[in-house]
Amino acid sequence: MPRLTKLTGFIGAEIGGLTIGEQISPADAAFLRKSLAEHQMIVLRGQHLDRPKQKALNRVFGAPMRLPYVEPLPDDPETIAVLKEADEGGGGVFGGEWHSDFSFLENPPAGSVLNAVEIPEVGGDTVWSSQTAAYASLPKDLKEIVDGRRAVHVGKPYGVKFAPPEETRSGASIRMTRGDPAADRETFHPAVITGPLTGAKALFLNPIYTTRLDGMTEEESEPLLQAIYRHCTRPDFSCRHRWQAGDVVVWDNRTTLHYATNDYDGHRRLLYRTTFTGAPPQ
């Protein structure tokens, strides 16, 4: 019988008593979906999933999604190796800023499954922040600005206009497409969305991809967005996961931000990531 233990007051739960196989019962699948909706990221330890089992878990939450711009495994377009080799140091790391994944797409990922294979003895943690808790406690003046308003998202790292400096990019182990003019296109999403299962409101703004608020210029939007980002990435709303080999974490990409720490130069770190889709954010 699966059991759930909360990890913080606002976000995160560890699921025990459940071993993931290639077949997941309807009852266990329903329990997992409910747990993710309510806690926004869930942890299952000691799973050591092979690829078919990881994909079975991914399908519990939605149809598999092939991500653009990031090169997948040669034999599997649905799986990305999140890899940093021991000799990759001094630069950026994949996911090394607060963000949600690919919010500049017309239908961004609903969530992802991250499966830890090789982990440094220390370092390489990942942090998630609840955007549901952030919205609920957002100061009234900022809440009035974002309620009912859309935000503009642009694929900055993959486009031309906002291409990041070479020294800030992740290393050679994760190959990405750069310089695509299509990534500079503006995409509009609600600044506040509603969870389809919980009905809870959450901020849907992205420190990497959001360029401005609808009806405002970038210059007008910048101080407002920065004030919101300072609020929504507070440790109060966050859960920091210290990885162990065999861990699996599933997160809601729409109602959280996440951050990959880069404090393990000289050590190899390998995780496999799959992604699932859902209805567009509303």
C-alpha positions as CSV (number, residue, x, y, z in Angstrom):
1,M,0.0,0.0,0.0
2,P,1.6,3.3,-1.0
3,R,2.1,5.9,1.7
4,L,2.9,9.6,1.5
5,T,5.1,11.8,3.7
6,K,5.2,15.6,3.2
7,L,8.7,17.0,2.7
8,T,8.0,20.7,3.4
9,G,5.0,22.8,4.4
10,F,4.2,24.0,0.9
11,I,5.7,21.6,-1.7
12,G,7.0,18.1,-2.1
13,A,6.1,14.6,-0.9
14,E,7.9,11.3,-0.7
15,I,6.0,8.2,-1.8
16,G,6.9,5.0,0.0
17,G,5.6,1.4,-0.3
18,L,5.5,1.5,-4.1
19,T,7.8,-0.2,-6.5
20,I,7.5,1.0,-10.1
21,G,7.3,-1.7,-12.8
22,E,6.4,-1.7,-16.5
23,Q,2.8,-2.2,-15.5
24,I,1.3,0.2,-12.9
25,S,-2.1,-0.6,-11.5
26,P,-5.0,1.9,-12.0
27,A,-5.2,2.4,-8.2
28,D,-1.5,3.2,-7.9
29,A,-1.6,5.5,-11.0
30,A,-4.5,7.4,-9.5
31,F,-2.7,7.8,-6.2
32,L,0.4,9.1,-8.0
33,R,-1.6,11.6,-10.0
34,K,-3.4,12.9,-7.0
35,S,-0.1,13.1,-5.0
36,L,1.5,15.1,-7.8
37,A,-1.4,17.5,-8.2
38,E,-1.5,18.2,-4.4
39,H,2.2,18.4,-3.7
40,Q,3.7,19.5,-7.1
41,M,6.7,17.3,-6.9
42,I,7.0,13.8,-5.6
43,V,10.0,11.6,-4.7
44,L,10.3,7.8,-5.0
45,R,13.5,6.4,-3.6
46,G,15.4,3.2,-4.4
47,Q,13.7,2.6,-7.7
48,H,16.7,2.2,-10.0
49,L,14.4,2.3,-13.1
50,D,15.4,1.0,-16.5
51,R,14.1,2.9,-19.4
52,P,10.8,0.9,-19.9
53,K,9.9,1.4,-16.3
54,Q,10.6,5.1,-16.4
55,K,8.5,5.4,-19.5
56,A,5.7,3.5,-17.8
57,L,5.8,6.0,-14.9
58,N,5.9,8.9,-17.3
59,R,2.7,7.6,-19.0
60,V,0.8,7.7,-15.7
61,F,0.9,11.5,-15.9
62,G,0.4,12.1,-19.6
63,A,1.4,11.3,-23.1
64,P,5.2,11.4,-23.7
65,M,6.5,14.6,-25.1
66,R,9.6,15.0,-27.3
67,L,11.4,18.2,-26.4
68,P,12.8,20.6,-29.0
69,Y,16.3,22.1,-29.0
70,V,17.9,19.5,-26.7
71,E,19.4,16.4,-28.3
72,P,17.9,13.1,-26.9
73,L,19.5,9.7,-26.6
74,P,20.6,8.4,-30.1
75,D,18.1,5.5,-29.9
76,D,15.3,7.2,-27.9
77,P,13.8,10.6,-28.9
78,E,11.7,10.7,-25.8
79,T,14.7,10.5,-23.3
80,I,17.4,13.1,-22.5
81,A,20.6,12.3,-20.6
82,V,21.1,15.0,-18.1
83,L,24.8,14.5,-17.9
84,K,27.8,16.5,-16.6
85,E,31.2,14.8,-16.9
86,A,33.9,15.1,-14.3
87,D,36.1,17.1,-16.6
88,E,33.3,19.7,-17.4
89,G,34.0,22.6,-15.0
90,G,34.0,26.4,-14.9
91,G,30.9,26.9,-17.0
92,G,27.1,26.7,-16.6
93,V,25.0,23.6,-16.0
94,F,21.8,22.4,-17.6
95,G,18.9,24.0,-15.7
96,G,21.2,26.2,-13.6
97,E,18.8,29.1,-13.3
98,W,15.3,29.3,-11.8
99,H,12.9,28.3,-14.6
100,S,10.1,26.1,-15.7
101,D,10.8,24.0,-18.9
102,F,10.1,25.4,-22.3
103,S,7.3,27.8,-21.3
104,F,7.8,29.6,-24.6
105,L,6.2,26.7,-26.5
106,E,2.5,27.0,-27.5
107,N,1.9,24.0,-25.1
108,P,4.7,23.8,-22.6
109,P,5.5,20.5,-20.9
110,A,3.1,19.5,-18.2
111,G,5.8,17.8,-16.2
112,S,8.8,15.6,-16.2
113,V,10.3,12.4,-14.6
114,L,13.9,12.6,-13.6
115,N,15.7,9.3,-12.8
116,A,19.1,9.4,-11.0
117,V,21.7,6.9,-12.2
118,E,25.1,8.3,-11.1
119,I,25.3,11.0,-8.4
120,P,28.3,12.8,-6.8
121,E,29.0,12.0,-3.1
122,V,27.9,15.6,-2.4
123,G,26.4,18.4,-4.5
124,G,24.2,18.4,-7.6
125,D,21.0,18.9,-5.6
126,T,17.8,20.2,-7.4
127,V,15.5,22.8,-5.8
128,W,11.8,23.2,-6.6
129,S,9.6,26.2,-5.7
130,S,5.8,26.2,-5.4
131,Q,4.2,28.8,-7.6
132,T,0.9,28.0,-5.9
133,A,2.2,29.1,-2.6
134,A,4.0,32.0,-4.2
135,Y,0.7,33.2,-5.8
136,A,-1.3,32.8,-2.6
137,S,1.1,35.0,-0.7
138,L,1.9,37.5,-3.5
139,P,1.5,41.1,-2.3
140,K,-1.8,42.6,-3.3
141,D,-0.4,45.2,-5.6
142,L,1.5,42.6,-7.6
143,K,-1.5,40.2,-7.6
144,E,-3.6,43.0,-9.1
145,I,-1.1,43.4,-11.9
146,V,-0.9,39.7,-12.9
147,D,-4.5,38.6,-12.4
148,G,-6.3,38.3,-15.7
149,R,-3.1,39.3,-17.6
150,R,-1.0,37.4,-20.1
151,A,2.7,37.2,-20.1
152,V,5.1,37.0,-23.1
153,H,7.5,34.1,-23.3
154,V,10.5,33.8,-25.7
155,G,12.9,30.9,-26.2
156,K,15.9,33.1,-25.3
157,P,18.7,30.5,-25.1
158,Y,17.8,28.9,-28.4
159,G,17.2,32.0,-30.4
160,V,19.2,34.9,-31.8
161,K,18.1,38.0,-30.1
162,F,18.8,36.9,-26.5
163,A,21.5,34.2,-27.0
164,P,23.4,33.7,-23.7
165,P,27.2,34.2,-23.5
166,E,29.2,31.1,-24.3
167,E,30.8,30.9,-20.8
168,T,27.3,30.6,-19.1
169,R,26.2,27.6,-21.2
170,S,26.1,24.0,-20.0
171,G,29.0,21.7,-21.1
172,A,29.4,19.6,-24.2
173,S,27.7,16.5,-22.7
174,I,24.3,18.1,-23.4
175,R,24.0,19.2,-27.0
176,M,21.5,21.9,-27.8
177,T,20.3,23.7,-31.0
178,R,21.2,27.4,-30.9
179,G,20.5,30.4,-33.1
180,D,17.0,29.4,-34.3
181,P,15.1,32.6,-35.2
182,A,11.8,30.8,-34.6
183,A,12.7,30.7,-30.9
184,D,12.6,34.5,-30.8
185,R,8.8,34.5,-31.5
186,E,6.6,35.8,-28.7
187,T,4.2,33.3,-27.1
188,F,1.4,34.5,-24.8
189,H,0.3,32.5,-21.7
190,P,-1.8,33.5,-18.7
191,A,0.4,35.0,-15.9
192,V,-1.8,33.1,-13.5
193,I,-3.0,29.6,-14.2
194,T,-5.4,27.1,-12.5
195,G,-4.4,23.6,-11.6
196,P,-6.8,21.2,-13.5
197,L,-7.2,18.8,-10.6
198,T,-6.9,21.0,-7.6
199,G,-8.4,24.3,-8.9
200,A,-5.6,26.1,-7.1
201,K,-4.1,29.2,-8.8
202,A,-0.4,29.4,-9.5
203,L,2.0,32.0,-11.0
204,F,3.1,31.0,-14.5
205,L,6.1,33.4,-15.1
206,N,9.6,32.3,-16.0
207,P,12.8,34.1,-15.1
208,I,14.5,32.7,-18.2
209,Y,11.8,32.9,-20.8
210,T,9.3,35.7,-19.8
211,T,10.3,39.0,-21.4
212,R,7.3,41.2,-20.5
213,L,3.8,41.4,-19.3
214,D,1.1,41.9,-22.0
215,G,0.2,45.6,-22.5
216,M,3.6,46.7,-21.2
217,T,7.0,47.2,-22.7
218,E,10.0,45.2,-21.5
219,E,11.3,48.2,-19.6
220,E,8.0,48.7,-17.8
221,S,7.7,45.0,-17.0
222,E,11.2,44.4,-15.8
223,P,10.9,45.9,-12.2
224,L,7.6,44.2,-11.7
225,L,8.8,40.8,-12.9
226,Q,12.0,41.1,-10.8
227,A,9.9,41.8,-7.7
228,I,7.7,38.8,-8.4
229,Y,10.8,36.6,-9.0
230,R,12.3,37.7,-5.7
231,H,9.1,36.6,-4.0
232,C,8.4,33.4,-5.9
233,T,11.9,31.9,-5.4
234,R,12.0,32.5,-1.6
235,P,13.2,29.4,0.4
236,D,9.9,29.4,2.2
237,F,8.2,28.0,-0.9
238,S,11.0,25.6,-1.8
239,C,12.0,22.0,-1.5
240,R,15.7,21.0,-2.0
241,H,16.3,17.4,-3.0
242,R,19.6,15.7,-2.3
243,W,19.9,13.0,-4.9
244,Q,20.8,9.4,-4.4
245,A,21.3,6.8,-7.2
246,G,17.9,5.1,-7.7
247,D,15.9,8.2,-6.8
248,V,13.0,9.3,-9.1
249,V,11.4,12.7,-8.9
250,V,8.3,13.7,-10.8
251,W,7.3,17.4,-10.9
252,D,4.5,19.6,-12.3
253,N,6.2,21.9,-14.7
254,R,3.3,24.4,-14.8
255,T,3.0,25.1,-11.0
256,T,6.7,25.0,-10.0
257,L,10.0,26.6,-10.8
258,H,13.2,24.5,-10.4
259,Y,16.9,25.1,-10.2
260,A,19.8,22.7,-10.7
261,T,22.7,23.5,-8.4
262,N,26.2,23.5,-9.9
263,D,28.5,22.6,-7.0
264,Y,30.1,19.4,-8.1
265,D,32.9,20.2,-10.6
266,G,35.3,17.2,-10.9
267,H,32.5,14.6,-10.4
268,R,30.2,12.8,-12.9
269,R,26.5,13.2,-12.6
270,L,23.9,11.3,-14.8
271,L,20.2,11.3,-14.7
272,Y,17.6,10.4,-17.4
273,R,14.7,12.7,-18.0
274,T,11.4,12.0,-19.8
275,T,8.6,14.5,-20.2
276,F,4.8,14.4,-20.4
277,T,2.3,16.7,-22.0
278,G,-1.2,17.8,-21.1
279,A,-3.8,20.4,-22.0
280,P,-2.4,23.9,-22.6
281,P,-2.1,26.0,-19.4
282,Q,-5.4,27.8,-18.6
